[in-house]
Every structure is written in structure tokens, then in C-alpha cells.
Amino acid sequence: MVAVGGAVLGSLIVYILPALMYLFNMRRKTKAGLTLSPMQKREVLGNKLLVVVGFLLGGLGVYTCLK
């Protein structure tokens, strides 16, 4: 079961948390009145995709550990 924790926490620390921190920071800035440039909008989209990829890789890691 240690491997399951490693799979979940590894993907959480590497992929999901940094992307969520960026997304929450950009949301805070837009609520404060900042308009996002086209590059920043692409970065927001990329980070949303990174969260999804992190969940998929974490799920794959858990599946592999339990198999």
C-alpha cells in the first residue's frame, strides 16, 4: 500500500498542486481587474490540462500498484 501512496502523492506534488497554484493565482489576478494576454490564456489552458493529466497518471499509478 506504500506504492499507492507514492503514486498518488507523486502525481499530486509534481503535476496537480503547481498547476492549481498557478490557476488560483491567475483567478485572483483576474478578479482584481487584470486582463489576461493571449499567452497567459494559453498558459491557463495548459495548466488545466496538466491537472487532468496528473489525475490520469495518478490513477494509472494506483491501478498499476493494485494490479
C-alpha positions in Angstrom: 0.0 0.0 0.0 3.0 2.3 0.3 3.3 2.2 -3.5 -0.3 3.5 -3.8 0.5 6.4 -1.6 3.7 7.1 -3.6 1.7 7.1 -6.9 -1.0 9.5 -5.5 1.3 11.8 -3.7 3.9 11.8 -6.5 1.4 12.9 -9.1 -0.1 15.4 -6.7 3.2 17.1 -5.9 4.6 17.0 -9.4 1.6 17.7 -11.6 -1.5 18.8 -9.8 -0.5 21.2 -7.0 1.8 23.5 -9.0 -0.9 23.8 -11.8 -3.6 24.5 -9.2 -1.5 27.2 -7.5 -1.0 28.9 -10.9 -4.7 28.7 -11.7 -5.8 30.1 -8.4 -3.2 32.9 -8.7 -4.5 33.8 -12.1 -8.1 33.7 -11.0 -7.2 36.1 -8.1 -5.5 38.4 -10.6 -8.4 38.5 -13.0 -10.8 39.2 -10.1 -8.6 42.1 -9.2 -9.1 43.6 -12.7 -6.2 42.2 -14.7 -6.9 41.2 -18.3 -5.0 38.2 -19.4 -2.9 38.3 -22.5 -3.3 35.6 -25.2 -0.1 33.9 -23.9 -1.5 33.9 -20.3 -4.8 32.4 -21.6 -2.8 29.6 -23.2 -0.9 29.0 -20.0 -4.1 28.8 -18.1 -5.4 26.2 -20.6 -2.1 24.3 -20.4 -2.3 24.2 -16.6 -5.9 22.9 -16.7 -4.8 20.1 -19.0 -1.8 19.4 -16.7 -4.3 18.9 -13.8 -6.2 16.4 -15.9 -3.0 14.6 -16.9 -1.9 14.5 -13.3 -5.1 12.8 -12.2 -4.9 10.3 -15.1 -1.2 9.5 -14.3 -2.1 9.1 -10.6 -5.0 6.8 -11.4 -2.7 4.8 -13.7 -0.1 4.5 -11.0 -2.7 3.3 -8.5 -4.1 0.8 -11.0 -0.6 -0.5 -11.7 0.1 -0.8 -8.0 -3.1 -2.7 -7.3 -2.8 -5.0 -10.3 
